Structures are given as C-alpha cells and as structure tokens.
C-alpha cells in the first residue's frame, strides 16, 4: 500500500504495518520524516521507525497530541 495523498513529511500520522512474530501487525504513531517508493520513516516517542512500503496495511493523518492537564493538589 502507498500512503494516502496529502501525507507529507512533517505530518503527524498513524501507520499499521506487518511485522514478524506472533502478532502480525503493529502501529507506529508519530511524525512522518521521509517517504519514497521503498519506505517511510516515522519519528515516534521510542525513536525512528523505518517501514517498508510493502508492509503498510493502513495509514492516516491524526491530530496533534492533546496537552496533558495539570495534576490537582
């Protein structure tokens, strides 16, 4: 699958993609760093994830993360 139109580097996205292991799919949530015909790179909280285009099952833009509320005393 290819990325939907309009997803450009700097966009916040979620990508569901295939992996090896007992659970065959996982998600990456973060900022799209780069994309080309072979792969995409997503900056997540845990670091940069490189995903082959052929492993992408679904992808979409998501809104900015909500701000955390201050804790009550």
TORLUMNU-780758 format. One record per residue: x, y, z of N, C-alpha, C in turn; residue number from 1; residue in three letters; chain. Coordinates in nm, 2 decimals, decimal comma. Layout:
% TORLUMNU-780758
<r><n_u>X</n_u><n_v>Y</n_v><n_w>Z</n_w><ca_u>X</ca_u><ca_v>Y</ca_v><ca_w>Z</ca_w><c_u>X</c_u><c_v>Y</c_v><c_w>Z</c_w><i>NUM</i><aa>ALA</aa><ch>A</ch></r>
...
END
This chain:
% TORLUMNU-780758
<r><n_u>0,08</n_u><n_v>-0,12</n_v><n_w>0,00</n_w><ca_u>0,00</ca_u><ca_v>0,00</ca_v><ca_w>0,00</ca_w><c_u>0,09</c_u><c_v>0,12</c_v><c_w>0,00</c_w><i>1</i><aa>UNK</aa><ch>A</ch></r>
<r><n_u>0,04</n_u><n_v>0,23</n_v><n_w>-0,06</n_w><ca_u>0,11</ca_u><ca_v>0,35</ca_v><ca_w>-0,06</ca_w><c_u>0,04</c_u><c_v>0,45</c_v><c_w>0,04</c_w><i>2</i><aa>UNK</aa><ch>A</ch></r>
<r><n_u>0,11</n_u><n_v>0,55</n_v><n_w>0,08</n_w><ca_u>0,04</ca_u><ca_v>0,65</ca_v><ca_w>0,17</ca_w><c_u>-0,07</c_u><c_v>0,72</c_v><c_w>0,10</c_w><i>3</i><aa>UNK</aa><ch>A</ch></r>
<r><n_u>-0,17</n_u><n_v>0,76</n_v><n_w>0,18</n_w><ca_u>-0,28</ca_u><ca_v>0,84</ca_v><ca_w>0,12</ca_w><c_u>-0,22</c_u><c_v>0,98</c_v><c_w>0,07</c_w><i>4</i><aa>UNK</aa><ch>A</ch></r>
<r><n_u>-0,29</n_u><n_v>1,04</n_v><n_w>-0,03</n_w><ca_u>-0,25</ca_u><ca_v>1,17</ca_v><ca_w>-0,08</ca_w><c_u>-0,25</c_u><c_v>1,27</c_v><c_w>0,04</c_w><i>5</i><aa>UNK</aa><ch>A</ch></r>
<r><n_u>-0,16</n_u><n_v>1,37</n_v><n_w>0,04</n_w><ca_u>-0,16</ca_u><ca_v>1,47</ca_v><ca_w>0,13</ca_w><c_u>-0,07</c_u><c_v>1,45</c_v><c_w>0,26</c_w><i>6</i><aa>UNK</aa><ch>A</ch></r>
<r><n_u>-0,02</n_u><n_v>1,32</n_v><n_w>0,27</n_w><ca_u>0,06</ca_u><ca_v>1,29</ca_v><ca_w>0,39</ca_w><c_u>0,21</c_u><c_v>1,33</c_v><c_w>0,35</c_w><i>7</i><aa>UNK</aa><ch>A</ch></r>
<r><n_u>0,25</n_u><n_v>1,44</n_v><n_w>0,39</n_w><ca_u>0,39</ca_u><ca_v>1,49</ca_v><ca_w>0,36</ca_w><c_u>0,47</c_u><c_v>1,49</c_v><c_w>0,48</c_w><i>8</i><aa>UNK</aa><ch>A</ch></r>
<r><n_u>0,61</n_u><n_v>1,49</n_v><n_w>0,47</n_w><ca_u>0,69</ca_u><ca_v>1,50</ca_v><ca_w>0,58</ca_w><c_u>0,65</c_u><c_v>1,62</c_v><c_w>0,67</c_w><i>9</i><aa>UNK</aa><ch>A</ch></r>
<r><n_u>0,65</n_u><n_v>1,59</n_v><n_w>0,80</n_w><ca_u>0,61</ca_u><ca_v>1,69</ca_v><ca_w>0,90</ca_w><c_u>0,46</c_u><c_v>1,66</c_v><c_w>0,95</c_w><i>10</i><aa>UNK</aa><ch>A</ch></r>
<r><n_u>0,39</n_u><n_v>1,57</n_v><n_w>0,88</n_w><ca_u>0,25</ca_u><ca_v>1,54</ca_v><ca_w>0,92</ca_w><c_u>0,26</c_u><c_v>1,44</c_v><c_w>1,03</c_w><i>11</i><aa>UNK</aa><ch>A</ch></r>
<r><n_u>0,16</n_u><n_v>1,45</n_v><n_w>1,12</n_w><ca_u>0,15</ca_u><ca_v>1,35</ca_v><ca_w>1,23</ca_w><c_u>0,06</c_u><c_v>1,24</c_v><c_w>1,18</c_w><i>12</i><aa>UNK</aa><ch>A</ch></r>
<r><n_u>0,11</n_u><n_v>1,12</n_v><n_w>1,19</n_w><ca_u>0,04</ca_u><ca_v>1,01</ca_v><ca_w>1,12</ca_w><c_u>0,04</c_u><c_v>0,88</c_v><c_w>1,22</c_w><i>13</i><aa>UNK</aa><ch>A</ch></r>
<r><n_u>-0,05</n_u><n_v>0,79</n_v><n_w>1,18</n_w><ca_u>-0,05</ca_u><ca_v>0,66</ca_v><ca_w>1,24</ca_w><c_u>-0,05</c_u><c_v>0,56</c_v><c_w>1,12</c_w><i>14</i><aa>UNK</aa><ch>A</ch></r>
<r><n_u>0,04</n_u><n_v>0,46</n_v><n_w>1,14</n_w><ca_u>0,06</ca_u><ca_v>0,36</ca_v><ca_w>1,03</ca_w><c_u>0,05</c_u><c_v>0,22</c_v><c_w>1,09</c_w><i>15</i><aa>UNK</aa><ch>A</ch></r>
<r><n_u>-0,04</n_u><n_v>0,14</n_v><n_w>1,03</n_w><ca_u>-0,05</ca_u><ca_v>0,00</ca_v><ca_w>1,07</ca_w><c_u>0,03</c_u><c_v>-0,08</c_v><c_w>0,97</c_w><i>16</i><aa>UNK</aa><ch>A</ch></r>
<r><n_u>0,13</n_u><n_v>-0,17</n_v><n_w>1,02</n_w><ca_u>0,21</ca_u><ca_v>-0,24</ca_v><ca_w>0,92</ca_w><c_u>0,24</c_u><c_v>-0,38</c_v><c_w>0,97</c_w><i>17</i><aa>UNK</aa><ch>A</ch></r>
<r><n_u>0,28</n_u><n_v>-0,46</n_v><n_w>0,88</n_w><ca_u>0,31</ca_u><ca_v>-0,60</ca_v><ca_w>0,91</ca_w><c_u>0,45</c_u><c_v>-0,62</c_v><c_w>0,97</c_w><i>18</i><aa>UNK</aa><ch>A</ch></r>
<r><n_u>0,46</n_u><n_v>-0,71</n_v><n_w>1,07</n_w><ca_u>0,59</ca_u><ca_v>-0,75</ca_v><ca_w>1,13</ca_w><c_u>0,60</c_u><c_v>-0,90</c_v><c_w>1,14</c_w><i>19</i><aa>UNK</aa><ch>A</ch></r>
<r><n_u>0,71</n_u><n_v>-0,95</n_v><n_w>1,17</n_w><ca_u>0,73</ca_u><ca_v>-1,09</ca_v><ca_w>1,20</ca_w><c_u>0,70</c_u><c_v>-1,11</c_v><c_w>1,35</c_w><i>20</i><aa>UNK</aa><ch>A</ch></r>
<r><n_u>0,64</n_u><n_v>-1,22</n_v><n_w>1,38</n_w><ca_u>0,62</ca_u><ca_v>-1,25</ca_v><ca_w>1,52</ca_w><c_u>0,48</c_u><c_v>-1,31</c_v><c_w>1,54</c_w><i>21</i><aa>UNK</aa><ch>A</ch></r>
<r><n_u>0,44</n_u><n_v>-1,33</n_v><n_w>1,67</n_w><ca_u>0,31</ca_u><ca_v>-1,39</ca_v><ca_w>1,70</ca_w><c_u>0,19</c_u><c_v>-1,30</c_v><c_w>1,67</c_w><i>22</i><aa>UNK</aa><ch>A</ch></r>
<r><n_u>0,21</n_u><n_v>-1,17</n_v><n_w>1,68</n_w><ca_u>0,11</ca_u><ca_v>-1,07</ca_v><ca_w>1,64</ca_w><c_u>0,16</c_u><c_v>-1,01</c_v><c_w>1,51</c_w><i>23</i><aa>UNK</aa><ch>A</ch></r>
<r><n_u>0,09</n_u><n_v>-1,04</n_v><n_w>1,40</n_w><ca_u>0,14</ca_u><ca_v>-1,00</ca_v><ca_w>1,27</ca_w><c_u>0,13</c_u><c_v>-0,85</c_v><c_w>1,24</c_w><i>24</i><aa>UNK</aa><ch>A</ch></r>
<r><n_u>0,07</n_u><n_v>-0,77</n_v><n_w>1,32</n_w><ca_u>0,05</ca_u><ca_v>-0,63</ca_v><ca_w>1,29</ca_w><c_u>0,09</c_u><c_v>-0,54</c_v><c_w>1,41</c_w><i>25</i><aa>UNK</aa><ch>A</ch></r>
<r><n_u>0,14</n_u><n_v>-0,42</n_v><n_w>1,38</n_w><ca_u>0,17</ca_u><ca_v>-0,32</ca_v><ca_w>1,49</ca_w><c_u>0,15</c_u><c_v>-0,18</c_v><c_w>1,43</c_w><i>26</i><aa>UNK</aa><ch>A</ch></r>
<r><n_u>0,14</n_u><n_v>-0,08</n_v><n_w>1,52</n_w><ca_u>0,12</ca_u><ca_v>0,05</ca_v><ca_w>1,47</ca_w><c_u>0,24</c_u><c_v>0,14</c_v><c_w>1,51</c_w><i>27</i><aa>UNK</aa><ch>A</ch></r>
<r><n_u>0,26</n_u><n_v>0,24</n_v><n_w>1,43</n_w><ca_u>0,36</ca_u><ca_v>0,35</ca_v><ca_w>1,46</ca_w><c_u>0,28</c_u><c_v>0,48</c_v><c_w>1,46</c_w><i>28</i><aa>UNK</aa><ch>A</ch></r>
<r><n_u>0,29</n_u><n_v>0,56</n_v><n_w>1,56</n_w><ca_u>0,23</ca_u><ca_v>0,69</ca_v><ca_w>1,58</ca_w><c_u>0,34</c_u><c_v>0,79</c_v><c_w>1,59</c_w><i>29</i><aa>UNK</aa><ch>A</ch></r>
<r><n_u>0,34</n_u><n_v>0,89</n_v><n_w>1,51</n_w><ca_u>0,44</ca_u><ca_v>1,00</ca_v><ca_w>1,52</ca_w><c_u>0,44</c_u><c_v>1,09</c_v><c_w>1,40</c_w><i>30</i><aa>UNK</aa><ch>A</ch></r>
<r><n_u>0,56</n_u><n_v>1,15</n_v><n_w>1,38</n_w><ca_u>0,57</ca_u><ca_v>1,25</ca_v><ca_w>1,27</ca_w><c_u>0,64</c_u><c_v>1,18</c_v><c_w>1,15</c_w><i>31</i><aa>UNK</aa><ch>A</ch></r>
<r><n_u>0,58</n_u><n_v>1,20</n_v><n_w>1,03</n_w><ca_u>0,64</ca_u><ca_v>1,14</ca_v><ca_w>0,91</ca_w><c_u>0,77</c_u><c_v>1,22</c_v><c_w>0,88</c_w><i>32</i><aa>UNK</aa><ch>A</ch></r>
<r><n_u>0,88</n_u><n_v>1,16</n_v><n_w>0,88</n_w><ca_u>1,01</ca_u><ca_v>1,22</ca_v><ca_w>0,85</ca_w><c_u>1,04</c_u><c_v>1,22</c_v><c_w>0,70</c_w><i>33</i><aa>UNK</aa><ch>A</ch></r>
<r><n_u>1,02</n_u><n_v>1,11</n_v><n_w>0,64</n_w><ca_u>1,05</ca_u><ca_v>1,10</ca_v><ca_w>0,49</ca_w><c_u>0,97</c_u><c_v>0,99</c_v><c_w>0,43</c_w><i>34</i><aa>UNK</aa><ch>A</ch></r>
<r><n_u>0,96</n_u><n_v>0,99</n_v><n_w>0,30</n_w><ca_u>0,89</ca_u><ca_v>0,89</ca_v><ca_w>0,23</ca_w><c_u>0,95</c_u><c_v>0,88</c_v><c_w>0,09</c_w><i>35</i><aa>UNK</aa><ch>A</ch></r>
<r><n_u>0,96</n_u><n_v>0,76</n_v><n_w>0,04</n_w><ca_u>0,99</ca_u><ca_v>0,74</ca_v><ca_w>-0,10</ca_w><c_u>0,92</c_u><c_v>0,61</c_v><c_w>-0,15</c_w><i>36</i><aa>UNK</aa><ch>A</ch></r>
<r><n_u>0,95</n_u><n_v>0,56</n_v><n_w>-0,27</n_w><ca_u>0,88</ca_u><ca_v>0,44</ca_v><ca_w>-0,32</ca_w><c_u>0,91</c_u><c_v>0,32</c_v><c_w>-0,24</c_w><i>37</i><aa>UNK</aa><ch>A</ch></r>
<r><n_u>1,02</n_u><n_v>0,31</n_v><n_w>-0,17</n_w><ca_u>1,05</ca_u><ca_v>0,19</ca_v><ca_w>-0,10</ca_w><c_u>1,01</c_u><c_v>0,18</c_v><c_w>0,05</c_w><i>38</i><aa>UNK</aa><ch>A</ch></r>
<r><n_u>1,01</n_u><n_v>0,30</n_v><n_w>0,12</n_w><ca_u>0,99</ca_u><ca_v>0,30</ca_v><ca_w>0,26</ca_w><c_u>0,95</c_u><c_v>0,44</c_v><c_w>0,31</c_w><i>39</i><aa>UNK</aa><ch>A</ch></r>
<r><n_u>0,91</n_u><n_v>0,44</n_v><n_w>0,44</n_w><ca_u>0,88</ca_u><ca_v>0,57</ca_v><ca_w>0,51</ca_w><c_u>0,96</c_u><c_v>0,56</c_v><c_w>0,64</c_w><i>40</i><aa>UNK</aa><ch>A</ch></r>
<r><n_u>0,98</n_u><n_v>0,68</n_v><n_w>0,69</n_w><ca_u>1,04</ca_u><ca_v>0,69</ca_v><ca_w>0,83</ca_w><c_u>0,95</c_u><c_v>0,77</c_v><c_w>0,91</c_w><i>41</i><aa>UNK</aa><ch>A</ch></r>
<r><n_u>0,92</n_u><n_v>0,72</n_v><n_w>1,04</n_w><ca_u>0,83</ca_u><ca_v>0,79</ca_v><ca_w>1,13</ca_w><c_u>0,91</c_u><c_v>0,81</c_v><c_w>1,26</c_w><i>42</i><aa>UNK</aa><ch>A</ch></r>
<r><n_u>0,91</n_u><n_v>0,93</n_v><n_w>1,31</n_w><ca_u>0,97</ca_u><ca_v>0,97</ca_v><ca_w>1,44</ca_w><c_u>0,86</c_u><c_v>0,94</c_v><c_w>1,55</c_w><i>43</i><aa>UNK</aa><ch>A</ch></r>
<r><n_u>0,88</n_u><n_v>0,84</n_v><n_w>1,63</n_w><ca_u>0,79</ca_u><ca_v>0,80</ca_v><ca_w>1,73</ca_w><c_u>0,85</c_u><c_v>0,84</c_v><c_w>1,87</c_w><i>44</i><aa>UNK</aa><ch>A</ch></r>
<r><n_u>0,78</n_u><n_v>0,82</n_v><n_w>1,98</n_w><ca_u>0,83</ca_u><ca_v>0,85</ca_v><ca_w>2,11</ca_w><c_u>0,95</c_u><c_v>0,76</c_v><c_w>2,14</c_w><i>45</i><aa>UNK</aa><ch>A</ch></r>
<r><n_u>0,96</n_u><n_v>0,64</n_v><n_w>2,08</n_w><ca_u>1,07</ca_u><ca_v>0,55</ca_v><ca_w>2,11</ca_w><c_u>1,18</c_u><c_v>0,56</c_v><c_w>2,01</c_w><i>46</i><aa>UNK</aa><ch>A</ch></r>
<r><n_u>1,17</n_u><n_v>0,65</n_v><n_w>1,91</n_w><ca_u>1,28</ca_u><ca_v>0,66</ca_v><ca_w>1,81</ca_w><c_u>1,22</c_u><c_v>0,65</c_v><c_w>1,67</c_w><i>47</i><aa>UNK</aa><ch>A</ch></r>
<r><n_u>1,31</n_u><n_v>0,65</n_v><n_w>1,58</n_w><ca_u>1,28</ca_u><ca_v>0,65</ca_v><ca_w>1,44</ca_w><c_u>1,24</c_u><c_v>0,51</c_v><c_w>1,39</c_w><i>48</i><aa>UNK</aa><ch>A</ch></r>
<r><n_u>1,13</n_u><n_v>0,49</n_v><n_w>1,33</n_w><ca_u>1,09</ca_u><ca_v>0,36</ca_v><ca_w>1,27</ca_w><c_u>1,09</c_u><c_v>0,37</c_v><c_w>1,12</c_w><i>49</i><aa>UNK</aa><ch>A</ch></r>
<r><n_u>1,16</n_u><n_v>0,28</n_v><n_w>1,06</n_w><ca_u>1,16</ca_u><ca_v>0,27</ca_v><ca_w>0,91</ca_w><c_u>1,07</c_u><c_v>0,15</c_v><c_w>0,87</c_w><i>50</i><aa>UNK</aa><ch>A</ch></r>
<r><n_u>0,97</n_u><n_v>0,19</n_v><n_w>0,78</n_w><ca_u>0,87</ca_u><ca_v>0,09</ca_v><ca_w>0,74</ca_w><c_u>0,87</c_u><c_v>0,07</c_v><c_w>0,59</c_w><i>51</i><aa>UNK</aa><ch>A</ch></r>
<r><n_u>0,89</n_u><n_v>-0,05</n_v><n_w>0,55</n_w><ca_u>0,88</ca_u><ca_v>-0,08</ca_v><ca_w>0,40</ca_w><c_u>0,74</c_u><c_v>-0,05</c_v><c_w>0,35</c_w><i>52</i><aa>UNK</aa><ch>A</ch></r>
<r><n_u>0,73</n_u><n_v>0,01</n_v><n_w>0,24</n_w><ca_u>0,60</ca_u><ca_v>0,04</ca_v><ca_w>0,18</ca_w><c_u>0,52</c_u><c_v>-0,08</c_v><c_w>0,16</c_w><i>53</i><aa>UNK</aa><ch>A</ch></r>
<r><n_u>0,58</n_u><n_v>-0,19</n_v><n_w>0,12</n_w><ca_u>0,51</ca_u><ca_v>-0,32</ca_v><ca_w>0,10</ca_w><c_u>0,45</c_u><c_v>-0,37</c_v><c_w>0,23</c_w><i>54</i><aa>UNK</aa><ch>A</ch></r>
<r><n_u>0,49</n_u><n_v>-0,33</n_v><n_w>0,35</n_w><ca_u>0,44</ca_u><ca_v>-0,38</ca_v><ca_w>0,47</ca_w><c_u>0,32</c_u><c_v>-0,29</c_v><c_w>0,53</c_w><i>55</i><aa>UNK</aa><ch>A</ch></r>
<r><n_u>0,30</n_u><n_v>-0,18</n_v><n_w>0,47</n_w><ca_u>0,19</ca_u><ca_v>-0,09</ca_v><ca_w>0,52</ca_w><c_u>0,06</c_u><c_v>-0,15</c_v><c_w>0,48</c_w><i>56</i><aa>UNK</aa><ch>A</ch></r>
<r><n_u>-0,03</n_u><n_v>-0,15</n_v><n_w>0,59</n_w><ca_u>-0,17</ca_u><ca_v>-0,20</ca_v><ca_w>0,57</ca_w><c_u>-0,26</c_u><c_v>-0,08</c_v><c_w>0,57</c_w><i>57</i><aa>UNK</aa><ch>A</ch></r>
<r><n_u>-0,24</n_u><n_v>0,02</n_v><n_w>0,65</n_w><ca_u>-0,33</ca_u><ca_v>0,13</ca_v><ca_w>0,66</ca_w><c_u>-0,25</c_u><c_v>0,25</c_v><c_w>0,71</c_w><i>58</i><aa>UNK</aa><ch>A</ch></r>
<r><n_u>-0,29</n_u><n_v>0,37</n_v><n_w>0,68</n_w><ca_u>-0,22</ca_u><ca_v>0,49</ca_v><ca_w>0,73</ca_w><c_u>-0,32</c_u><c_v>0,61</c_v><c_w>0,72</c_w><i>59</i><aa>UNK</aa><ch>A</ch></r>
<r><n_u>-0,31</n_u><n_v>0,70</n_v><n_w>0,81</n_w><ca_u>-0,39</ca_u><ca_v>0,82</ca_v><ca_w>0,80</ca_w><c_u>-0,32</c_u><c_v>0,93</c_v><c_w>0,89</c_w><i>60</i><aa>UNK</aa><ch>A</ch></r>
<r><n_u>-0,36</n_u><n_v>1,05</n_v><n_w>0,86</n_w><ca_u>-0,32</ca_u><ca_v>1,17</ca_v><ca_w>0,94</ca_w><c_u>-0,40</c_u><c_v>1,17</c_v><c_w>1,07</c_w><i>61</i><aa>UNK</aa><ch>A</ch></r>
<r><n_u>-0,34</n_u><n_v>1,21</n_v><n_w>1,18</n_w><ca_u>-0,40</ca_u><ca_v>1,23</ca_v><ca_w>1,30</ca_w><c_u>-0,38</c_u><c_v>1,37</c_v><c_w>1,36</c_w><i>62</i><aa>UNK</aa><ch>A</ch></r>
<r><n_u>-0,47</n_u><n_v>1,41</n_v><n_w>1,45</n_w><ca_u>-0,45</ca_u><ca_v>1,55</ca_v><ca_w>1,50</ca_w><c_u>-0,33</c_u><c_v>1,55</c_v><c_w>1,60</c_w><i>63</i><aa>UNK</aa><ch>A</ch></r>
<r><n_u>-0,29</n_u><n_v>1,67</n_v><n_w>1,63</n_w><ca_u>-0,18</ca_u><ca_v>1,69</ca_v><ca_w>1,73</ca_w><c_u>-0,22</c_u><c_v>1,62</c_v><c_w>1,86</c_w><i>64</i><aa>UNK</aa><ch>A</ch></r>
<r><n_u>-0,12</n_u><n_v>1,58</n_v><n_w>1,94</n_w><ca_u>-0,14</ca_u><ca_v>1,52</ca_v><ca_w>2,07</ca_w><c_u>-0,21</c_u><c_v>1,62</c_v><c_w>2,16</c_w><i>65</i><aa>UNK</aa><ch>A</ch></r>
<r><n_u>-0,30</n_u><n_v>1,57</n_v><n_w>2,24</n_w><ca_u>-0,37</ca_u><ca_v>1,66</ca_v><ca_w>2,34</ca_w><c_u>-0,27</c_u><c_v>1,70</c_v><c_w>2,45</c_w><i>66</i><aa>UNK</aa><ch>A</ch></r>
<r><n_u>-0,28</n_u><n_v>1,82</n_v><n_w>2,50</n_w><ca_u>-0,19</ca_u><ca_v>1,86</ca_v><ca_w>2,61</ca_w><c_u>-0,23</c_u><c_v>1,79</c_v><c_w>2,74</c_w><i>67</i><aa>UNK</aa><ch>A</ch></r>
<r><n_u>-0,14</n_u><n_v>1,76</n_v><n_w>2,82</n_w><ca_u>-0,17</ca_u><ca_v>1,70</ca_v><ca_w>2,95</ca_w><c_u>-0,22</c_u><c_v>1,80</c_v><c_w>3,05</c_w><i>68</i><aa>UNK</aa><ch>A</ch></r>
<r><n_u>-0,32</n_u><n_v>1,76</n_v><n_w>3,12</n_w><ca_u>-0,37</ca_u><ca_v>1,85</ca_v><ca_w>3,22</ca_w><c_u>-0,28</c_u><c_v>1,85</c_v><c_w>3,35</c_w><i>69</i><aa>UNK</aa><ch>A</ch></r>
<r><n_u>-0,28</n_u><n_v>1,97</n_v><n_w>3,41</n_w><ca_u>-0,20</ca_u><ca_v>1,98</ca_v><ca_w>3,54</ca_w><c_u>-0,27</c_u><c_v>1,89</c_v><c_w>3,64</c_w><i>70</i><aa>UNK</aa><ch>A</ch></r>
<r><n_u>-0,19</n_u><n_v>1,83</n_v><n_w>3,73</n_w><ca_u>-0,24</ca_u><ca_v>1,74</ca_v><ca_w>3,83</ca_w><c_u>-0,30</c_u><c_v>1,83</c_v><c_w>3,94</c_w><i>71</i><aa>UNK</aa><ch>A</ch></r>
<r><n_u>-0,41</n_u><n_v>1,78</n_v><n_w>4,00</n_w><ca_u>-0,47</ca_u><ca_v>1,86</ca_v><ca_w>4,11</ca_w><c_u>-0,40</c_u><c_v>1,83</c_v><c_w>4,24</c_w><i>72</i><aa>UNK</aa><ch>A</ch></r>
<r><n_u>-0,39</n_u><n_v>1,93</n_v><n_w>4,32</n_w><ca_u>-0,32</ca_u><ca_v>1,91</ca_v><ca_w>4,45</ca_w><c_u>-0,41</c_u><c_v>1,85</c_v><c_w>4,55</c_w><i>73</i><aa>UNK</aa><ch>A</ch></r>
END
